[in-house]
Amino acid sequence: MLETVIKRDRDLGTPARDTNARLVTLTIDGQEMSVPEGTSVMRAAAEAGINIPKLCATDSLEPFGSCRLCLVQIDGRRGYPASCTTPVEDGMVVYTETPKLHELRRGVMELYISDHPLDCLTCPANGDCELQDMAGVVGLRAVRYGYDGANHLKDKTDDSNPYFSYDPSKCIVCNRCVRACEETQGTFALTISGKGFASRVAAGQDQSFLDSECVSCGACVQACPTSTLQEKSVIMMGQAEHSVITTCAYCGVGCGFKAEMKGQEVVRMTPWKDGQANRGHACVKGRFAWGYTTHKERVLKPMIRQHITDPWREVSWDEALAYTASEFRRLQDKYGRDSIGGITSSRCTNEETWLVQKLVRAAFGTNNVDTCARVCHSPTGYGLKQTLGESAGTQTFDSVMHTDVVVLMGSNPSSAHPVFGSRLKRRLREGAKLIVIDPRRIELVNSPHVKADYHLPVRPGTNVALLTALAHVIVTEDLVAEDFVAQRCETKAFNQWRDFVARPENSPEATAEDTGVPADDVRGAARLYATGDNGSIYYGLGVTEHSQGSTAVMAIANLAMATGNIGREGVGVNPMRGQNNVQGSCDMGSFPHELPGYRHVSDNATRAQFEADWGVTLQSEPGLRIPNMFEAALAGSFKGLYCQGEDIVQSDPNTQHVAASLAAMECIVVQDLFLNETAKYAHVFLPGSSFLEKDGTFTNAERRISRVRKVMEPRNGMADWEVTVALSNALGYPMNYRHPREIMDEIARLTPTFNGVSYEKLDRMGSLQWPCNDEAPEGTPIMHIDEFVRGKGKFMITKYVPSDERSTRKFPLLLTTGRILSQYNVGAQTRRTPNVAWHNEDVLEIHPQDAEDRGVAEGDWVGVQSRAGETVLRATLTDRVQPGVVYTTFHFPESGANVVTTDNSDWATNCPEYKVTAVQVMRVSQPSEWQRQWSRFSDIQQKLLRERARETEATLVSK
């Protein structure tokens, strides 16, 4: 385990410069050294082990030169320049320690301390304060200036933010927090207000932090050298005494974190400086929203009941697992082998997901296993496999810093992948061009510091028509990278595709009526992408969650191949995975038709390999997908489900259909942290463990495999992988793993792209990007460099087929859905944290024109009705959505966003069409009938849970 005593990461003062630059030789304190041109004197000294005192400088930010503590003496120069802002020069001779420098530094420090509270013993930063450290380094022993004059010692603390406080009395105006907000986060929410003595950090227009544009990423807190900006958890608990490196369990960025601990308690989560996905940055969720792990609503004891109308009964793990095994065997004996199945989770580790699919195939004896990736990125797997040969993105996140033109389609990284969003904004501020394809005007379209060159507000459901129109321009205006295509792609398929996209009906002018995007904008965007040197495409659920999701992914791959934007830094096709381990859950074989490594179950050689290793005969026919499970349940042939870490009632489309399907089953086993919406239909509840309580790995959106390390013992008594092992043993199929590393060894043994992966290598290298095998022992940051995985790239015909969900007289508006920064997925985690301070309900965004037509005002309750159902939400009027389009999120169960989404799905993968639902919106005064039923049902289920608690308490008292 990478566990350390708490110590501050070594800070080299200023960022590294291009290691390929010309080397410059200089002498510092008698040591001769050579460093890349552009390196600061401060960093050069630090790399030689010479630490120059500093306060405003840090290696995560560009040098600023305000604190005057890092002064040095340079032969031949007058005065004493700041080492952080002074670049090295050939032949330079530098002195960092002289009597005069000592005098100057003590004088500077004395001035800082003269306007600073001397409460070090009671200060929350005691032991973790750079000001305190530097006072010791420069040898300050007395302050000649009293506190009689003007000072800031009585400045009022701002405690408005739920996670950190701002105490201006301790601010030294080093500007690090402001610079972190600008350079690292890209929000520009902080500034220095006032001049001279009146200078102070201000959020927004002298607002409180909570009311400002601050997104609570924590970069300012991380950068602060004093306790001016301090986590409230540290204020309450004191400094941590050890830390463990682990990986965030929220979105698909996969940020590395240091869990700073006191015994079994987390004091704070700080972004790991060496995290290869996040580079020391974080967002409000990963940085602060981990309190759900100890929330009072966590269910920590196994429970069973015969009917969902019965109270829960707390039982031992042995009884719960024996009961589950007996019920599953009963159902198979009565209804057949295929009457049960399992659902894996993209929130769980690779190792846990591997075990669940193995349990279903080997212990259940069926291929009825599926995953939540079905409802988000299954078209990515299919579309990229067909065109490029591998079901994953092509680049690293770092690659975006080398791009010249970004196409961002159906993705809002500022909300859904904020750490990557910050990296993207930084590149855009450096001059990269941006094309946004989205029905909404997301933040990146037009904000004070980032502006898209083109926003193509595509009508929901018409992505394929727009992508083919972009291809039409590239082909008909001779913008194809002919040499790349000739060398790297199938000639016949390319010629057929070229002829298809060149048809007049695929032109921007012909498709404009369908897409709603002006032809001139389409042509301009296509030219920019095709001629802008390094062109990259980043896309999200706004591409995949359509009836033509797989077609759209193939259309994106076509564009990248046609322009030669594959196989090097700064280009590529990059799916933005939604949850922390969506990529991993797919890699591990969670689909009913594929074994791990995306190999079809009908392949005899692959199946034989697994049969030899697992000691069982595996089925050669694909099993049931999640939608098929629902249909079979209603038909009476599917009776039992093992659901680990997923809330399908809230997250899957057509909620009433899902609920009816679950109600038709006889044994539903839910393994989770809380009694979620699906667990309300369960007969067995197996308490799950959080990411802080388990060992394993996650695989992020860039194929990066990172370690998850246990920082506390499971509060429920068992990690999730141990529960699956115990259930398999109870079913009579032995699993004898002693640690998740043994599961990873099995994964590596049986999965070609993971052959070279081990915990030892992950610990040594920090992370690995698959494929990692004999051909690429240290992983593969960029794919398809010399040739595509499938050999020659294959262009696919992408004929536009309109969705069945179209606006009609009865349902004239198109609803699309998405996420918001402070909440995550179904909200089970983030709703149980102070993140609700920013977003405590789902609202319906509606254009003012559509609102006026319906007599709807800001804040009114509105009914949202589709052919699938009806719910009621609060309306907010905004021109971020175009007329004819409404938008909402799905983070709160009472909102019922998926009550109105239909069972339309992608033609190839059954990925639901969440992004296109024809609806009517009207002003109402009361909840929908579904919401009233949901409220009654939830109240009953909570009552049954409370009765379990009272029964347990009574049993303990009687003993």
Buried (B, 14 or more C-beta within 10 A) or exposed (E): EBEEEBEEEEBBBBBEBEEEEEEBEBBBEEEEBEBBBBBBBBBBBBBBEBBBBBBBBBBBBBBBBBBBBBBBBBEEEEEBBBBBBBBBEEEBBBBBEEEEBEEBBBEBBBBBBBBBBEEBEEBBBBEBBBBBBBBEBBEBEEBEEEEEEEBBEEBEEBBBBBBBBBBBBBBBBBBBBBBBBBBBBBBBBBBBBEEEEEBBBBBBEEBBBBEBBBBBBBBBBBBBBBBBBBBBBBBEBEBBEBBBBBBBBBBBBBBBBBBBBBEEEBBBBBBBBEBBBBBBBBBBBBBBBBBBBBBEEBBEBBBBBEEBEEBBBBBEBEEBBBBBBEBBBBBBEEBEEBBBBBBBBBBBBBBBBBBBBBBBBBBBBBBBBBBBBBBBBBBBBBBBBBBBBBBBBBBBBBBBBBBBBBBBBBBBBBBBBBBBBBBBBBBBEEEBBBBBBBBBBBBBBEBEEBEBBBBBBBBBBBBBBBBBBBBBBBBBEEBBBEEBBEEBBBEEBBEBBBEBBBEEEBBBBBBBEBBBBBBEBBBBBBBBBBBBEBBBBBBBBBBBBBBBBBBBBBBBBBBBBBBBBBBBBBBBBBBBBBBBBBBBBBBBBBBBBBBBBBBEBEEEEBBEBBBEEBEBEBBEEBBBBBBBBBBBBBEEBBBBBBBBBBBBBBBBBBBBBBBEBBEBBBBBBBBBBBBBBBBBBBBBBBBBBBBBBBBBBBBBBBBBBBBBBBBBEBBBBBBBBBBBBBBBBBBEBEBEBEEBBEBBBBBBEBBBBBBBBBBEBBEEEBBBBBBBBEEBEEBBBBBBEEEBBBEBBBBBBBEBEBBEBEBEEEBBBBBBBBBBBBBBBBBBBBBBBBBBBBBEEBBBBBBBEBBEEBEBEEEBBBBBBBBBBBBBBBBBBBEBBBEBBBBBBBBBBBBBBBBBBBBBBBBBBBBBBBBBBBBBBEBBEEBBEBBEEBEEBBEEBEEBBEBBBEBBEEEEEEE
